[in-house]
Amino acid sequence: PAMAEAAQGRVQAAVESAVQALERERIRGMQAGTMFRCSARCCEDAAASMQQVQRCIERCHMPLAQAQAIVTAELEHFQDRLSRCTLHCNDKAKDALEAGGTEAQVRDQLDACLAACGDDHLRLVPVMAKKMKDSLAAIQ
């Protein structure tokens, strides 16, 4: 399954680079920097009780937690779709074998089907990245 493996590798690389770019551009700068500055301000309030400082810090952490949840949910959704595509290919291969296809033929068909899944999902990576970016931009 050389074609399928190559396609899978391309998808993985594209997803990783998209997530890293988002992490660099959006999450690290915007959310993490803001979170630390916000937390520092909580600690500077001499009149606040320990609980108030704690609650203040928790509020500061919320946008970062939301950002991470958005990225995780999008990646899971993407992975689910890719898995469904893969399962569909496996079903088609099983049907072809049962219909009397030779093992070599079926293997080639399966490889091509899996490679097509990979290529389709490769095209979806920029769409997913844009969705994440838009959702992250909406976090205040």
ZIZIBEL-V551151 format. One record per helix or strand of 2 or more residues. SS is the DSSP state (H for helix, E for strand). FROM is the first residue (numbers start at 1). LEN is the number of residues. Records with the same first field share a line. If there is no record, write none. Layout:
BEGIN
SS = FROM-LEN ; FROM-LEN
END
This chain:
BEGIN
H = 2-43 ; 50-49 ; 103-35
END
